[in-house]
């Protein structure tokens, strides 16, 4: 049985927030494309400034040429474990507003909101996601022919969890380490 990493919180939270974390040990079980469409539907309904919805996604299932291309854009620190994910995703932004053509200064924030919806929907379905900043931006742009208005922001490994012991070090130790967060007193200030 795979041990969970649900956290004890200082205040009541919904289960999908307590259970969400970023594993590296992924099982060989595939994620159905219908389930991927559900995850992207969750992203679709995220909040966005002026309803611009500036997020864009490229994805591929393990065992496909597209998966290999996405995997090759990862930095070496992510490649050893990400190769086992059922799906790899590139999360991107459109840098300008569709309506005005002006720079969308909130695009990355809005993509983060969409990704959060996607991650929490995944947890509700027993699927786990590991967002990654460790990728080669230039290689991603070149490999996928992205135009100047599209910028890759992060990659996401998606799949079902496997036992931590399936990982090599240092990844297995990271998988077994307890989750921690700063206390809220370090990042909030009540001025009312």
Backbone as JSON, one array per atom type, in Angstrom:
{
  "sequence": "XXXXXXXXXXXXXXXXXXXXXXXXXXXXXXXXXXXXXXXXXXXXXXXXXXXXXXXXXXXXXXXXXXXXXXXXXXXXXXXXXXXXXXXXXXXXXXXXXXXXXXXXXXXXXXXXXXXXXXXXXXXXXXXXXXXXXXXXXXXXXXXXXXXXXXXXXXXXXXXXXXXXXXXXXXXXXXXXXXXXXXXXXXXXXXXX",
  "N": [[0.84, -1.2, 0.0], [0.59, 2.18, -0.85], [1.91, 4.78, 0.95], [0.3, 7.73, 2.11], [0.61, 11.32, 1.85], [-0.87, 13.14, 3.18], [-1.51, 16.12, 4.94], [-1.4, 17.45, 8.29], [-3.25, 20.14, 9.16], [-3.32, 23.57, 10.33], [-5.71, 24.81, 10.29], [-9.09, 24.11, 9.2], [-9.26, 22.45, 6.06], [-10.28, 21.65, 2.69], [-10.31, 18.26, 1.47], [-8.92, 17.77, -1.02], [-6.98, 19.71, -1.1], [-5.43, 19.14, 1.15], [-4.46, 16.64, 0.41], [-3.05, 17.05, -1.94], [0.03, 16.83, -3.48], [3.36, 16.64, -4.86], [4.35, 13.98, -6.33], [7.09, 11.82, -7.34], [7.28, 9.21, -7.98], [5.82, 7.3, -10.27], [3.31, 5.08, -11.45], [3.07, 2.34, -13.85], [0.52, 2.44, -14.9], [-1.71, 3.72, -17.3], [-3.09, 7.02, -17.91], [-6.29, 7.69, -18.83], [-7.34, 9.26, -21.89], [-9.8, 10.52, -21.77], [-9.91, 11.19, -19.07], [-7.83, 13.04, -19.0], [-9.0, 15.05, -20.52], [-10.96, 15.85, -18.74], [-9.34, 16.98, -16.75], [-8.28, 19.15, -18.17], [-10.64, 20.5, -18.63], [-11.22, 21.36, -16.07], [-9.16, 23.22, -15.79], [-9.99, 24.98, -17.73], [-12.16, 26.32, -16.58], [-11.11, 28.1, -14.81], [-10.47, 31.17, -13.01], [-9.73, 34.28, -14.67], [-7.96, 37.25, -15.6], [-9.91, 39.78, -17.01], [-11.25, 37.81, -18.34], [-9.55, 36.61, -20.19], [-8.3, 34.13, -20.43], [-5.56, 33.03, -20.84], [-4.08, 30.67, -20.98], [-2.42, 27.83, -22.37], [-1.98, 24.5, -23.5], [0.17, 21.75, -24.21], [0.27, 18.3, -24.66], [1.19, 14.83, -24.08], [0.9, 11.27, -24.17], [2.66, 8.67, -22.4], [4.96, 6.65, -24.19], [4.57, 7.62, -26.71], [5.68, 9.51, -29.59], [5.42, 12.24, -29.19], [5.51, 12.42, -26.38], [8.17, 11.67, -25.93], [9.46, 13.87, -27.15], [8.61, 16.0, -25.5], [9.7, 15.12, -23.05], [12.43, 15.2, -23.65], [12.9, 17.91, -23.53], [13.05, 18.5, -20.88], [15.09, 19.35, -18.05], [18.1, 17.63, -16.99], [17.83, 16.89, -14.28], [15.16, 16.28, -13.88], [14.48, 14.35, -15.73], [15.1, 11.53, -15.06], [13.02, 10.51, -13.38], [10.65, 11.56, -14.44], [10.22, 10.24, -16.8], [8.62, 8.09, -16.28], [6.07, 9.0, -15.89], [2.58, 9.01, -16.73], [1.6, 10.87, -18.46], [2.93, 13.76, -20.01], [2.98, 17.27, -19.77], [3.06, 20.49, -21.23], [2.74, 23.62, -19.94], [1.61, 26.73, -20.91], [1.64, 30.27, -21.7], [-0.25, 32.79, -23.42], [1.14, 35.73, -24.31], [0.07, 38.24, -24.85], [-2.93, 40.28, -24.75], [-5.86, 39.06, -26.26], [-7.88, 40.73, -27.16], [-6.96, 43.44, -27.1], [-4.28, 43.39, -27.82], [-2.3, 44.28, -26.21], [0.32, 43.83, -23.73], [-0.2, 41.11, -21.58], [-0.13, 41.34, -18.39], [-0.87, 39.67, -16.37], [-0.9, 37.09, -17.16], [0.76, 34.85, -16.43], [0.02, 34.55, -13.76], [-2.67, 33.87, -14.14], [-2.41, 31.45, -15.55], [-1.27, 29.96, -13.5], [-3.48, 29.82, -11.78], [-5.21, 28.28, -13.39], [-3.67, 25.94, -13.61], [-3.7, 25.18, -10.93], [-6.43, 24.53, -10.58], [-6.47, 22.32, -12.32], [-4.63, 20.55, -11.04], [-5.92, 20.11, -8.56], [-8.34, 18.98, -9.38], [-7.31, 16.65, -10.46], [-6.33, 15.31, -8.13], [-8.77, 14.77, -6.91], [-9.59, 12.71, -8.47], [-7.88, 10.67, -7.97], [-5.5, 10.89, -9.26], [-2.19, 12.09, -9.75], [-0.05, 14.99, -9.88], [2.97, 16.55, -10.9], [4.3, 19.54, -11.0], [6.86, 21.22, -12.86], [9.68, 23.34, -12.99], [12.06, 22.92, -14.11], [13.15, 22.9, -17.06], [14.18, 23.19, -20.5], [13.85, 26.18, -21.89], [14.35, 27.47, -24.41], [14.81, 25.25, -26.09], [12.31, 24.01, -25.9], [10.64, 25.91, -27.12], [11.71, 25.87, -29.72], [11.45, 23.11, -30.44], [8.68, 22.73, -30.46], [7.81, 24.68, -32.14], [6.87, 27.21, -31.24], [5.3, 30.36, -31.4], [6.26, 33.88, -31.12], [4.47, 34.98, -29.31], [3.76, 33.08, -27.51], [4.65, 31.53, -24.5], [6.41, 29.04, -22.78], [5.82, 28.0, -19.46], [5.79, 26.14, -17.36], [6.29, 22.59, -16.87], [4.3, 19.63, -16.5], [4.17, 16.6, -14.88], [2.09, 13.8, -15.0], [0.14, 11.27, -13.48], [-0.56, 8.02, -11.98], [0.22, 7.16, -8.63], [3.16, 5.41, -7.49], [5.12, 3.06, -5.56], [7.55, 4.57, -3.42], [10.01, 3.26, -3.41], [10.51, 2.49, -5.98], [11.99, 4.4, -7.14], [15.21, 5.85, -7.95], [17.97, 7.05, -5.96], [18.68, 10.57, -5.74], [15.97, 10.7, -5.5], [14.17, 8.89, -4.26], [14.51, 9.36, -1.49], [13.59, 11.99, -1.34], [10.95, 11.57, -1.97], [10.03, 10.31, 0.28], [10.29, 12.14, 2.3], [8.82, 14.2, 4.78], [6.13, 16.47, 4.21], [6.34, 20.01, 4.39], [5.48, 23.36, 5.35], [5.79, 26.92, 5.5], [4.69, 28.66, 8.46], [1.54, 30.39, 8.57], [1.83, 32.84, 9.81], [4.18, 33.88, 8.88], [3.7, 34.94, 6.4], [1.41, 36.48, 6.25], [-0.4, 39.5, 7.01], [-2.46, 41.21, 9.05], [-4.12, 44.12, 8.69], [-6.38, 45.33, 9.47]],
  "CA": [[0.0, 0.0, 0.0], [1.37, 3.4, -0.95], [1.62, 5.71, 2.04], [-0.1, 9.06, 1.68], [1.34, 12.45, 2.42], [-1.85, 14.13, 3.62], [-0.93, 16.91, 6.01], [-2.19, 17.99, 9.39], [-3.26, 21.59, 8.96], [-3.67, 24.38, 11.51], [-7.09, 25.24, 10.1], [-9.76, 23.12, 8.35], [-9.16, 22.59, 4.62], [-10.91, 20.57, 1.94], [-9.41, 17.12, 1.31], [-8.04, 17.8, -2.18], [-5.82, 20.57, -0.78], [-4.59, 18.4, 2.1], [-3.88, 15.47, -0.25], [-2.27, 17.42, -3.11], [1.48, 16.97, -3.39], [4.01, 16.4, -6.15], [5.18, 12.77, -6.28], [8.0, 11.49, -8.44], [7.11, 7.78, -8.28], [4.6, 7.08, -11.05], [3.09, 3.69, -11.83], [2.92, 2.12, -15.3], [-0.89, 2.58, -15.29], [-1.95, 4.92, -18.13], [-4.21, 7.92, -17.62], [-7.15, 7.73, -20.01], [-7.46, 10.59, -22.48], [-11.03, 11.13, -21.24], [-9.55, 11.81, -17.79], [-7.05, 14.24, -19.32], [-9.94, 16.08, -20.95], [-11.58, 16.35, -17.51], [-8.38, 17.87, -16.1], [-8.22, 20.4, -18.94], [-11.92, 21.18, -18.4], [-11.05, 22.06, -14.79], [-8.33, 24.4, -16.09], [-10.82, 25.87, -18.56], [-13.09, 27.1, -15.77], [-10.37, 28.92, -13.86], [-10.6, 32.62, -13.11], [-8.65, 34.95, -15.42], [-8.15, 38.7, -15.74], [-10.7, 40.18, -18.18], [-11.67, 36.56, -18.99], [-8.65, 36.38, -21.33], [-7.97, 32.7, -20.51], [-4.32, 33.02, -21.63], [-3.35, 29.41, -20.86], [-2.38, 26.88, -23.49], [-1.34, 23.25, -23.07], [0.56, 20.68, -25.12], [0.46, 17.1, -23.83], [1.36, 13.55, -24.78], [0.9, 10.07, -23.33], [3.89, 7.87, -22.4], [5.03, 5.69, -25.29], [4.36, 8.29, -27.99], [6.76, 10.39, -30.04], [5.21, 13.53, -28.52], [6.01, 12.28, -25.01], [9.63, 11.71, -26.02], [9.85, 15.24, -27.45], [8.43, 16.8, -24.29], [10.66, 14.63, -22.07], [13.76, 15.68, -24.04], [13.01, 19.33, -23.18], [13.27, 18.61, -19.44], [16.48, 19.37, -17.58], [18.52, 16.3, -16.55], [17.37, 16.57, -12.92], [13.78, 15.78, -13.9], [14.31, 13.26, -16.7], [15.11, 10.15, -14.58], [11.75, 10.06, -12.83], [9.52, 12.01, -15.27], [10.02, 9.28, -17.9], [7.62, 7.12, -15.84], [4.74, 9.6, -15.82], [1.66, 8.55, -17.78], [1.41, 11.98, -19.39], [3.71, 14.97, -19.78], [2.25, 18.46, -20.22], [3.71, 21.8, -21.23], [1.77, 24.67, -19.63], [2.12, 27.93, -21.55], [0.78, 31.46, -21.72], [-0.27, 33.75, -24.52], [1.69, 36.9, -23.62], [-0.7, 39.45, -25.11], [-4.39, 40.19, -24.71], [-6.47, 38.81, -27.57], [-8.75, 41.84, -27.57], [-6.26, 44.71, -27.3], [-2.92, 43.2, -28.3], [-1.37, 44.77, -25.19], [0.92, 42.81, -22.89], [-1.04, 40.6, -20.5], [0.75, 41.29, -17.23], [-1.4, 38.71, -15.41], [-1.01, 35.79, -17.83], [1.37, 33.79, -15.63], [-0.87, 34.35, -12.61], [-3.87, 33.16, -14.59], [-2.01, 30.07, -15.81], [-1.14, 29.33, -12.18], [-4.84, 29.51, -11.32], [-5.7, 27.17, -14.2], [-2.93, 24.76, -13.19], [-4.2, 24.78, -9.62], [-7.68, 23.81, -10.83], [-6.12, 21.03, -12.93], [-4.02, 19.71, -10.02], [-6.9, 19.7, -7.55], [-9.25, 18.04, -10.04], [-6.58, 15.38, -10.55], [-6.34, 14.66, -6.81], [-10.13, 14.26, -6.66], [-9.75, 11.52, -9.31], [-6.83, 9.72, -7.63], [-4.38, 11.14, -10.18], [-1.26, 13.05, -9.15], [0.68, 15.85, -10.81], [4.21, 17.16, -10.4], [4.75, 20.66, -11.83], [8.32, 21.35, -12.93], [10.29, 24.51, -13.61], [13.32, 22.47, -14.69], [13.06, 22.55, -18.48], [14.94, 24.06, -21.4], [12.86, 27.04, -22.54], [14.67, 27.64, -25.84], [14.6, 23.97, -26.78], [10.86, 23.81, -25.96], [10.11, 26.82, -28.15], [12.16, 25.37, -31.02], [10.88, 21.77, -30.7], [7.24, 22.79, -30.71], [7.51, 25.75, -33.08], [6.03, 28.21, -30.57], [5.53, 31.71, -31.92], [6.77, 34.84, -30.13], [3.43, 35.35, -28.34], [3.52, 31.94, -26.62], [5.81, 31.27, -23.64], [6.27, 27.93, -21.85], [6.02, 28.44, -18.08], [6.16, 24.96, -16.56], [5.89, 21.28, -17.35], [3.61, 18.87, -15.46], [4.12, 15.13, -15.0], [0.78, 13.36, -14.51], [-0.03, 9.83, -13.45], [-0.94, 7.38, -10.73], [1.39, 6.99, -7.77], [3.77, 4.11, -7.28], [5.91, 2.99, -4.34], [8.78, 5.36, -3.47], [11.16, 2.39, -3.62], [10.74, 2.33, -7.42], [12.85, 5.51, -7.55], [16.62, 5.88, -7.6], [18.34, 8.2, -5.14], [18.15, 11.09, -4.49], [14.54, 10.91, -5.64], [13.43, 8.1, -3.29], [14.54, 10.07, -0.21], [12.7, 13.16, -1.46], [9.58, 11.06, -1.97], [9.69, 9.87, 1.64], [10.42, 13.27, 3.22], [7.55, 14.8, 5.19], [5.81, 17.77, 3.62], [6.33, 21.13, 5.33], [5.18, 24.69, 4.83], [5.96, 28.01, 6.46], [3.44, 29.01, 9.14], [0.88, 31.55, 7.97], [2.31, 34.07, 10.45], [5.33, 34.38, 8.13], [3.36, 35.56, 5.12], [0.18, 37.29, 6.28], [-0.42, 40.65, 7.91], [-3.81, 41.77, 9.21], [-4.01, 45.55, 8.95], [-7.73, 45.85, 9.71]],
  "C": [[0.88, 1.25, 0.0], [0.95, 4.36, 0.16], [1.26, 7.08, 1.48], [0.75, 10.13, 2.33], [0.35, 13.54, 2.8], [-1.3, 14.82, 4.86], [-1.95, 17.23, 7.11], [-2.11, 19.51, 9.28], [-3.64, 22.31, 10.26], [-5.11, 24.85, 11.46], [-7.75, 24.26, 9.14], [-9.61, 23.45, 6.86], [-9.9, 21.45, 3.94], [-9.86, 19.5, 1.63], [-8.46, 17.25, 0.13], [-6.84, 18.72, -1.96], [-4.88, 19.83, 0.16], [-3.86, 17.24, 1.42], [-2.97, 15.81, -1.43], [-0.79, 17.53, -2.77], [2.06, 16.51, -4.71], [4.9, 15.17, -6.09], [6.09, 12.66, -7.49], [7.86, 10.02, -8.86], [5.77, 7.58, -8.97], [4.52, 5.63, -11.49], [2.98, 3.56, -13.35], [1.48, 2.32, -15.8], [-1.1, 3.85, -16.13], [-3.09, 5.77, -17.57], [-5.02, 8.03, -18.9], [-7.25, 9.15, -20.56], [-8.73, 11.28, -22.03], [-10.76, 11.81, -19.9], [-8.7, 13.06, -18.01], [-7.98, 15.37, -19.75], [-10.68, 16.67, -19.75], [-10.63, 17.31, -16.8], [-8.29, 19.21, -16.84], [-9.54, 21.18, -18.83], [-11.86, 21.96, -17.08], [-10.23, 23.33, -15.0], [-9.16, 25.44, -16.84], [-11.66, 26.82, -17.71], [-12.4, 27.91, -14.68], [-10.7, 30.4, -14.07], [-9.47, 33.16, -13.97], [-9.0, 36.42, -15.59], [-8.83, 39.01, -17.07], [-11.17, 38.97, -18.99], [-10.83, 36.25, -20.23], [-8.31, 34.9, -21.53], [-6.68, 32.49, -21.32], [-3.54, 31.71, -21.59], [-3.47, 28.58, -22.12], [-1.61, 25.66, -23.0], [-0.99, 22.39, -24.28], [0.77, 19.46, -24.23], [0.64, 15.87, -24.7], [1.42, 12.43, -23.75], [2.23, 9.33, -23.49], [3.83, 6.86, -23.55], [4.81, 6.3, -26.65], [5.58, 9.14, -28.33], [6.64, 11.76, -29.37], [5.73, 13.52, -27.09], [7.53, 12.38, -25.0], [10.12, 13.13, -26.26], [9.72, 16.15, -26.22], [9.5, 16.43, -23.26], [12.07, 15.15, -22.38], [13.97, 17.17, -23.73], [13.21, 19.55, -21.68], [14.76, 18.69, -19.13], [16.82, 18.0, -17.01], [18.04, 15.91, -15.15], [15.95, 16.03, -12.85], [13.6, 14.55, -14.79], [14.27, 11.86, -16.09], [13.77, 9.65, -14.04], [10.56, 10.43, -13.71], [9.24, 11.05, -16.43], [8.95, 8.25, -17.56], [6.22, 7.7, -15.73], [3.87, 9.04, -16.96], [1.5, 9.6, -18.87], [2.38, 13.09, -19.01], [2.99, 16.13, -20.45], [3.19, 19.65, -20.22], [2.6, 22.83, -21.01], [2.37, 26.0, -20.09], [1.14, 29.08, -21.41], [0.83, 32.11, -23.11], [0.09, 35.08, -23.87], [0.89, 38.18, -23.81], [-2.2, 39.18, -25.01], [-4.92, 39.99, -26.12], [-7.22, 40.02, -28.06], [-7.96, 43.1, -27.94], [-4.88, 44.56, -27.92], [-1.87, 43.68, -27.31], [-0.8, 43.59, -24.4], [-0.06, 42.4, -21.79], [-0.15, 40.38, -19.29], [0.32, 40.23, -16.21], [-1.46, 37.3, -15.99], [-0.43, 34.65, -17.0], [0.55, 33.5, -14.38], [-2.08, 33.52, -13.01], [-3.57, 31.71, -14.94], [-1.85, 29.32, -14.49], [-2.49, 28.95, -11.6], [-5.4, 28.31, -12.08], [-4.99, 25.87, -13.81], [-3.4, 24.26, -11.83], [-5.53, 24.03, -9.75], [-7.39, 22.41, -11.36], [-5.56, 20.08, -11.86], [-5.03, 19.22, -9.0], [-7.96, 18.77, -8.13], [-8.59, 16.67, -10.13], [-6.63, 14.63, -9.22], [-7.72, 14.07, -6.54], [-10.41, 12.97, -7.44], [-8.7, 10.45, -9.01], [-5.62, 9.8, -8.53], [-3.49, 12.21, -9.55], [-0.45, 13.77, -10.22], [1.92, 16.4, -10.13], [4.61, 18.28, -11.35], [6.26, 20.82, -11.75], [8.72, 22.65, -13.61], [11.57, 24.12, -14.34], [13.16, 21.96, -16.11], [13.85, 23.57, -19.28], [13.95, 24.9, -22.22], [13.11, 27.18, -24.04], [14.41, 26.38, -26.63], [13.1, 23.68, -26.92], [10.24, 24.65, -27.06], [10.46, 26.3, -29.54], [11.48, 24.04, -31.37], [9.43, 21.84, -31.1], [6.83, 23.97, -31.58], [6.61, 26.83, -32.49], [6.34, 29.6, -31.13], [5.9, 32.65, -30.78], [5.75, 35.2, -29.06], [3.14, 34.23, -27.35], [4.79, 31.67, -25.82], [5.53, 30.06, -22.75], [6.63, 28.41, -20.44], [6.42, 27.28, -17.18], [5.73, 23.7, -17.29], [5.17, 20.59, -16.2], [3.66, 17.39, -15.82], [2.83, 14.68, -14.33], [0.72, 11.84, -14.53], [-0.55, 9.33, -12.12], [0.32, 7.09, -9.94], [1.87, 5.54, -7.74], [4.56, 4.19, -5.97], [7.18, 3.83, -4.47], [10.02, 4.52, -3.79], [11.43, 2.11, -5.11], [11.69, 3.39, -7.96], [14.3, 5.27, -7.17], [16.83, 7.06, -6.64], [18.88, 9.3, -6.05], [16.63, 11.2, -4.46], [13.73, 10.11, -4.61], [13.39, 8.82, -1.93], [13.61, 11.28, -0.23], [11.24, 12.73, -1.39], [9.11, 10.73, -0.55], [9.75, 11.0, 2.67], [9.04, 13.87, 3.51], [7.36, 16.16, 4.52], [5.81, 18.83, 4.71], [5.97, 22.41, 4.6], [5.48, 25.71, 5.92], [4.64, 28.23, 7.19], [2.84, 30.27, 8.52], [1.36, 32.86, 8.57], [3.5, 34.67, 9.71], [4.95, 35.09, 6.84], [2.04, 36.31, 5.1], [0.33, 38.44, 7.27], [-1.84, 41.19, 7.91], [-3.68, 43.23, 9.57], [-5.36, 46.19, 9.25], [-8.03, 46.15, 11.14]]
}
